[in-house]
Amino acid sequence: MTIADIIDFLQFWKTVGFYKFLRFFWYAILLEFPRYVVFDMVFLIVFNIQRYLRKDAYALARHRLFNLNPLVSILVPGKNEGENIYKLSKSLKEQTYKNIEIIIADDGSDDDTPEICNDLVRNGLIDKYLRSDFSGGKASVSNLALRYARGSLVLLLDADSSFDRDAIERSLIPFYLDDKVGAVGGNVKVRNQNAGLCTTLQSIEYLKSISVGRAVASLLGIYRTVPGAFGAFRKDILDRIGGWDVGPGLDGDITVKIRKLGYKIRFEKDAICFTTVPEDFRRLTKQRLRWYKSLVRFRLRKHSDVFLPTENFSFFNFVSFVENVFFNVALDFKWFIYIVDMFYNAPSLVKYIIPMNYVLYVIFNFMQYAVVTALTERKEKESSLFLYLPLMPFYMGFYMRAVRTFAYAQEFLFKSSYKDPWNPWKVSRRVLKERL
Amino acid sequence: MKFVELNTGGPGARADEAIEVARLSEATEENLADAAIDAFIVDPSDINSARRLVKKIRSIDLEGTYLKPIFLVSQAEPDDAVLLSLADDYCEPDKIVRLMPIVNRVNRRAERFEDLRAETHESRVLDHVLRFIYTRDKSLEPVIDTSSRLGYSYPLIAVNFPPEEEHKCFGILEHAEKQGLLNGAYVDRMHLCGRCFSSFLNFRETCQKCSSSDLASEDLIHHFVCAYVGPESDFLKAEALVCPKCAKQLRHIGVDYDKPSVIYTCGKCNITFQDPKVSALCLYCKSETIAEGLIEKPVKRYSITSKGAHAAIYGTHITMRDILRIEGMVEIEVFQAFVQNEIERIKRVEKPSCLAYLQFLNFQEMYLMGAIKDKIFPEIMRLMKESIRPSDVLSYLNESTLLFLFPDTPLDGARIPLDRLRLNLVKLMQDNFKGFEPRVFVDTFIVKKDSTFDEYIKRIAVS
């Protein structure tokens, strides 16, 4: 690319005019910009106003929490997580909220996890170690832990997570702010941010889509996935819905089930948890294929009744689903139509459109990241990531889009989530047969 | 040949031309020690009386008595493993002449035996055992004996100890095997109470928290379709299994559901858990120990080795030197050379050096005492190592005496660490062996320029 090319590129867009520009980028300007950039900016303002207005109510809720001091059961399902459990138990003992019972649920580990956990029980670092001798999937061991949990509130954590000292306290306060809150999602951030390009890009993605994205969704009343790495639930509600159903995607599924009962789901930006993300693109692709397939399986199949005007119809659940499906599935397929449209109708202009498209998304990313930086409690650490923002359109727009589309297609056509080795075959086979 | 009947009313055994059968009016130690007796005859019809007599003979600490053949004379083979193990053979009353070859072989082999030098009871017992199995060409068999608190017993050794000390047989046999005197072949494994060495243990699963054995166990059920997991009682509805979450009936294990584990509920403190502690209640001393805290011992059948046969003839004794191997230890000749060099050096530079000794008189007795000894010796070696510097020289003067050379060290510089070592050793052993009084002595001398090594050795011998 020469300077002449750049001048030519700028000259072209100078002469195009607004309407033609809109013709080329209507979906970005009319849909994605408002949803992901404007909303974020509005949220930044609303969040600060709301925080100011609710300051006293928040302090009162915190007071109620510590006054009532409910027992909180911390459930940690996992397989072969022995070496993480010790660190986790130490991290939990540092929490400001102390009335907790730690229950480790082992999904048939075949390493030294049982020895480690039994030792931790003997030494009082964990309260209960429950073991399934053979793997039954994450949902089943989570339910096993739930069955023997004694707390009135339940926290579900990943074994490889670690927490800010006040994370548990923060995740519990929303229950005392509003009695209709059924579950609270914590703010999951990336611990291994500097392990490589793959984890750095995921860090930015998490900050945008979780720290800010879910906060916006929560404010709009359409927050739909309490993360499995850090989520708080009312025990009576979990008992009522029978705990978790077979995954993958059980985090989103259980959130929808709680929403359907009429409870609110909240995101707590200041309940900070760090988790380890895949360090190479091969593993990341595998993880995301599983996540994206679950959107089709749960939103479009299992919970498709949300779209129907039944007696249990809820406007917010409807909007939540429509927003999710529209921005993830519909726009995803639309992108391919758009590419074909461009190549078919304006093949000579593609060399101007695609770079401009990239430039637009880089600008969007910088704007979104400005909101992230304004909101984060770790400004120094996270603002340094802005250098990588120019790579994000490629990461999200091309790589993630390809993975997502492939996952949707696989799930639509072959129901391939049922064959995912993430669940044991004995379980998947029955679930598929029962068409669940 | 003279056979003596011990517990029959009259001559139960029929005499023969070659065998005179007599009856002993009273089985006192003095009577039993009569050198003219070639073998004893015991009537096993009263098992208790027979056992008492046989045990008494085998426990007498006289060469000419404990080794003598004992025969059980009865119409049928006696049904008592302990008795059979202590006796040489059994026969019908009119066939005692068949026993003569046994007597002859024992006597022939015993003729070669030299006087024993063993100082302690345990080492004398080992000598007796070696001599017994050497003269009989038998192996030492463990027998199941419910009257012994060990459960498995080596009667030949057990007769030498009161019942509460019978476990000492393991120390003796382990040592003999380690020294290559006996060869052990695995028979079984036993667990003993860590407090009283009884094997009469009631093993049971107990609560992790309160140690109660009042536990109820239930299978956990995993319903595949809805991922519900809970105890079987959650699913039981009349005779059927019905999932409490999705109300589906569970019909087929492996297809609809599985049982991934078992869960226990404590009847006392009501906690639930999956990994109960296995603990053992000792039926003798009533102490409760977790399984890992029990003493585990292999039960072996022992046969004598050629080294053991040699030891049977000439005697064996355990020395401190055999067991304690300390880094930097030198042979006595080398040690002597070091001392001579030191004397020469002192002549030139006039800086004092010290020579010291540590004597542990009843080391052998301690060695044979108990199950914890293997943990003690590394500790003793550590204490000794800590008391010396790399420049100090160590050697064994004899089996119970250690020599130390502290070059370029004043008297206090040697005496203080050595006294501390003595105190630590005594304390260590008193803490670990109940009732054992260690006899450890130390003394320190200044090496003088006009002295010789032999003079010091003489001084040590005198002191």
Interface residues (C-beta under 8 A of the other chain):
Chain A: G108 P114 N118 V121 R122 K128 Y129 L130 R131 S132 D133 F134 G136 G137 A139 S140 V141 S142 N143 L144 R147 Y148 G242 G243 W244 D245 V246 K426 V427 R430 V431 E434 L436
Chain B: Q208 L220 H222 F224 V225 C226 A227 Y228 V229 G230 P231 D234 P244 K245 C246 G254 V255 D256 D258 P260 S261 I263 T272 F273 Q274 D275
